[in-house]
């Protein structure tokens, strides 16, 4: 028995086949490397281990800028 076009469109499998594999792996930790920051309080997962030092520097800069924004400003 041949499937009609309407039945084929309604199949969930057909919709899943259109989604690229990169989107299906979103949120997955397969192939990712953990970087532990702030003495174990923060963990970041990256896909390229060679960018570990760059990630640490960016995180530190963001943290410093965030603390600077919320620090009390001296009275003049």
N, C-alpha and C positions, 0 to 999 in steps of 0.2 A: 504494500500500500504506500503510495507516494504522499508525502506531506504537502499540504496546500501552502501557499505563500503566507497566509495569515497565521497559520500554526507555526511556521518557521520563524516569523517575526516575533512571535510571543515567547519563544524559547529563551530562557535566561542565558543559556550557554553561548548563543550567538552574540549576545551583548558583551559577555565576558571576553570573548575572543577579540573584540575590537579594542580592548584596553591594553595599552603597552605594558610590558613587564616592569618597567621602571615605576609606573604608578601602582602596580600591584604590590611592590616591595616597600612602598612608603610606610614608614613606621617600623620596619623590620631592622633587626640588628645584624642580619647576615652580611658578612663582609665588612663590618665596621669595627673600628678600634676605639677603645675607651681612653679618654684623657681625664685624669682625676685632678681637680683643682680645689683650692681653698681647704687644703688638709682633709679632703674626702667629703666635703659638703656638696660639691658640684661635680657632676660627671657629664662630659660632652663626648658624643660618639662621632668620629669622622671616618670618611672612607679612604683617605690617603694618609698613611702613617708618616710620610715625609713632611707633612705640613703641621706636625705636632708643635714645634717651637713657634711657628707663626700663629697658631691658634691660641697658644698660651699668652703670647704678647698682646694679641687683639683683646683677649678676655681681660687682661690686666689693665689695658688702656681704658676699656669700657667701664671697668669697676672704678678706676680712679676718677674718670669724668663724672660718673654718677655720684660718687661721694662729694666731689667738688660742687656739684649743683645743689646738693642738699645741705651743705655746710653753712653755718651761720656767717653772715657777712659782717666784717668789722664796721663799727659805727664811726662815722667821720665827723 
